[in-house]
Amino acid sequence: QVQLQQSGPRLVKPSQTLSFTCAISGDSVSSNSAAWNWIRQSPSRGLEWLGRTYYRSKWYTDYAESVKSRISINPDTSKNQFSLQLNSVTPEDTAIYFCARQPNDVLPGGDAFDIWGQGTMVTVSS
Amino acid sequence: DIVMTQTPLSSPVTLGQPASISCRSSQSLVHSDGDTDLSWLQQRPGQPPRLLIYKISNRFSGVPDRFSGSGAGTDFTLKISRVEAEDAGVYYCMQATQLPYTFGQGTKLEIK
């Protein structure tokens, strides 16, 4: 059974860096059959996809344009997890942050987000 | 970006009665490989979203068969044949045909 366990701070000051990790059990961050995504949810923006990382003989990342200049998503194969860093945060970055698995096209749940982390509410405030 | 528009935004439904939610995309969701990556998610209060339907009409593992999805191109529908109390929550459509992936605004299903 695949599970994603998120960890990270719940309060971050403006201009600082927000960092999360998503630990994977039951699957591998290096899998050729999945991509690993970050999504956030806020009352003002709804559900917003932030980016993803995946391995297909080499590592790839994709980011949403809205955060591209401030975001970094990285795999950690030694710990079987992936991380999110969002720099120069403002109160607009206050949201619940989720990680999620996206299985390959031909698998059950293909190209949808089939497994989600529990979510972490982050407040950006001084 | 592809804009996903759901209707209605709120839907009061009587227990045991059917429910239907519509989702329209601002452009076709047919991928170059012929697939359509439209999915439906359910979110209960305090929980992460849960995958119900993927590729328009495929029920995910463990999802009751009272849930069904249909549609093509830019117009899609989620139907619940007979609403149960546990179906209360917010439902989202999501497209994964084109980056950035985008979600509908959500439809709140209230059980009467």
Boltz contact constraints between the chains, C-beta under 6 A:
constraints:
  - contact:
      token1: [A, 46]
      token2: [B, 105]
      max_distance: 6.0
  - contact:
      token1: [A, 47]
      token2: [B, 103]
      max_distance: 6.0
  - contact:
      token1: [A, 49]
      token2: [B, 100]
      max_distance: 6.0
  - contact:
      token1: [A, 49]
      token2: [B, 101]
      max_distance: 6.0
  - contact:
      token1: [A, 62]
      token2: [B, 99]
      max_distance: 6.0
  - contact:
      token1: [A, 64]
      token2: [B, 100]
      max_distance: 6.0
  - contact:
      token1: [A, 98]
      token2: [B, 48]
      max_distance: 6.0
  - contact:
      token1: [A, 109]
      token2: [B, 54]
      max_distance: 6.0
  - contact:
      token1: [A, 109]
      token2: [B, 60]
      max_distance: 6.0
  - contact:
      token1: [A, 111]
      token2: [B, 37]
      max_distance: 6.0
  - contact:
      token1: [A, 111]
      token2: [B, 96]
      max_distance: 6.0
  - contact:
      token1: [A, 112]
      token2: [B, 39]
      max_distance: 6.0
  - contact:
      token1: [A, 112]
      token2: [B, 51]
      max_distance: 6.0
  - contact:
      token1: [A, 112]
      token2: [B, 54]
      max_distance: 6.0
  - contact:
      token1: [A, 114]
      token2: [B, 51]
      max_distance: 6.0
  - contact:
      token1: [A, 116]
      token2: [B, 48]
      max_distance: 6.0
  - contact:
      token1: [A, 116]
      token2: [B, 49]
      max_distance: 6.0
  - contact:
      token1: [A, 119]
      token2: [B, 48]
      max_distance: 6.0
